Amino acid sequence: MATGSEHYRAAESLLICARDDLDLDGDQNLAGLTLAEAQVHATLALAAAIGVSMPVTMGGEDCMPHQDSVAWAKAASAGYHQPPEHV
């Protein structure tokens, strides 16, 4: 499993690899596979960014249950520490 920022860095790295595949070898098939993998990582990074930025409440109404907010933070963040439970 990777955090959102790790997915982002993987996507950037794979984009460079895809360019190198074309520049060095001219291998379009390998470059295409590498680009597809980069796209998956970019999509997962975006999902993590959206998940952790979603407010729990807005204007007094629930947007995301607290448990879901905590789950997103755990999945997307390195070193996440759960806040104390609300009373």
SULQUI-V995857 format. One record per pair of residues at least 12 apart in sequence whose C-alpha atoms are under 10 Angstrom apart, sorted by the first residue. I is the first residue (numbers start at 1). J is the second residue. D is the distance in Angstrom with one decimal. If there is no record, write none. Layout:
# SULQUI-V995857
i->(I | I)
j->(J | J)
d->(D | D)
This chain:
# SULQUI-V995857
i->(1 | 1 | 2 | 2 | 2 | 2 | 2 | 2 | 2 | 3 | 3 | 3 | 3 | 3 | 3 | 3 | 3 | 3 | 3 | 3 | 4 | 4 | 4 | 4 | 4 | 4 | 4 | 4 | 4 | 4 | 4 | 4 | 4 | 4 | 4 | 4 | 4 | 4 | 5 | 5 | 5 | 5 | 5 | 5 | 5 | 5 | 5 | 5 | 6 | 6 | 6 | 6 | 6 | 6 | 6 | 7 | 7 | 7 | 7 | 7 | 7 | 7 | 7 | 7 | 7 | 7 | 8 | 8 | 8 | 8 | 8 | 8 | 8 | 8 | 8 | 8 | 8 | 9 | 9 | 9 | 9 | 10 | 10 | 10 | 10 | 10 | 10 | 10 | 11 | 11 | 11 | 11 | 11 | 11 | 11 | 11 | 11 | 11 | 11 | 11 | 12 | 12 | 12 | 12 | 13 | 13 | 14 | 14 | 14 | 14 | 14 | 14 | 14 | 14 | 14 | 15 | 15 | 15 | 15 | 15 | 15 | 15 | 16 | 16 | 16 | 16 | 17 | 17 | 17 | 17 | 17 | 18 | 18 | 18 | 18 | 18 | 18 | 18 | 18 | 18 | 19 | 19 | 19 | 19 | 21 | 44 | 45 | 47 | 47 | 48 | 48 | 48 | 48 | 48 | 49 | 49 | 49 | 49 | 50 | 50 | 51 | 51 | 51 | 51 | 51 | 51 | 51 | 51 | 51 | 52 | 52 | 52 | 52 | 52 | 52 | 52 | 52 | 52 | 52 | 53 | 53 | 53 | 54 | 54 | 55 | 56 | 56 | 56 | 66 | 66 | 70 | 70)
j->(75 | 76 | 41 | 44 | 45 | 75 | 76 | 77 | 78 | 44 | 45 | 48 | 49 | 73 | 74 | 75 | 76 | 77 | 78 | 79 | 41 | 42 | 43 | 44 | 45 | 46 | 47 | 48 | 49 | 50 | 51 | 52 | 72 | 73 | 75 | 76 | 77 | 78 | 41 | 42 | 44 | 45 | 46 | 48 | 49 | 76 | 77 | 78 | 41 | 42 | 44 | 45 | 76 | 77 | 78 | 38 | 39 | 40 | 41 | 42 | 43 | 44 | 45 | 46 | 48 | 76 | 38 | 39 | 40 | 41 | 42 | 43 | 44 | 45 | 46 | 48 | 49 | 38 | 41 | 42 | 45 | 37 | 38 | 39 | 40 | 41 | 42 | 45 | 34 | 35 | 36 | 37 | 38 | 39 | 40 | 41 | 42 | 43 | 44 | 45 | 38 | 39 | 41 | 42 | 34 | 38 | 31 | 33 | 34 | 35 | 36 | 37 | 38 | 39 | 41 | 31 | 34 | 35 | 36 | 37 | 38 | 39 | 31 | 34 | 35 | 38 | 30 | 31 | 34 | 35 | 38 | 30 | 31 | 32 | 33 | 34 | 35 | 36 | 37 | 38 | 31 | 32 | 34 | 35 | 34 | 76 | 76 | 72 | 76 | 72 | 73 | 75 | 76 | 77 | 72 | 73 | 76 | 77 | 72 | 76 | 64 | 68 | 69 | 70 | 71 | 72 | 73 | 75 | 76 | 68 | 69 | 70 | 71 | 72 | 73 | 74 | 75 | 76 | 77 | 69 | 72 | 73 | 69 | 72 | 69 | 68 | 69 | 70 | 85 | 86 | 82 | 83)
d->(8.3 | 9.6 | 9.5 | 9.2 | 9.3 | 7.9 | 7.6 | 8.8 | 8.7 | 8.9 | 7.8 | 7.7 | 10.0 | 9.4 | 8.5 | 6.2 | 4.4 | 5.3 | 6.2 | 9.8 | 8.7 | 9.0 | 9.6 | 6.8 | 4.5 | 7.5 | 7.9 | 5.1 | 6.7 | 9.9 | 9.8 | 9.4 | 9.9 | 9.7 | 7.8 | 4.6 | 6.5 | 8.7 | 9.8 | 9.8 | 9.6 | 6.5 | 9.5 | 8.4 | 8.6 | 7.5 | 7.6 | 8.5 | 8.6 | 9.9 | 9.7 | 7.8 | 8.9 | 9.2 | 9.1 | 8.8 | 9.9 | 8.6 | 4.9 | 6.4 | 8.5 | 6.4 | 5.2 | 8.9 | 9.1 | 9.3 | 8.9 | 9.9 | 9.9 | 6.4 | 5.7 | 8.7 | 8.0 | 5.3 | 8.1 | 9.8 | 9.9 | 9.6 | 8.5 | 8.7 | 8.9 | 9.1 | 7.0 | 9.8 | 9.8 | 6.5 | 8.1 | 9.4 | 9.4 | 8.5 | 9.7 | 7.6 | 4.3 | 6.7 | 7.8 | 5.2 | 5.4 | 9.0 | 9.6 | 8.6 | 7.2 | 9.7 | 9.0 | 8.3 | 9.9 | 8.0 | 9.3 | 9.9 | 6.2 | 6.8 | 9.2 | 7.4 | 5.3 | 9.0 | 9.1 | 8.8 | 7.3 | 6.3 | 9.6 | 9.1 | 6.3 | 8.9 | 9.9 | 9.4 | 9.4 | 9.7 | 9.6 | 7.7 | 7.2 | 8.6 | 9.5 | 7.5 | 4.5 | 7.3 | 8.3 | 5.5 | 6.1 | 9.6 | 9.9 | 8.8 | 7.0 | 9.9 | 9.3 | 9.0 | 8.8 | 9.3 | 8.2 | 9.5 | 8.9 | 7.0 | 8.3 | 7.6 | 5.2 | 8.5 | 9.2 | 9.6 | 7.5 | 9.6 | 9.2 | 9.9 | 9.6 | 8.9 | 7.5 | 9.9 | 9.2 | 5.7 | 7.7 | 9.3 | 8.0 | 9.6 | 6.8 | 8.6 | 9.1 | 5.7 | 5.6 | 9.2 | 9.1 | 7.1 | 8.6 | 9.0 | 9.3 | 9.2 | 7.7 | 9.4 | 8.1 | 8.9 | 6.7 | 9.8 | 9.8 | 9.7 | 7.1 | 8.8)
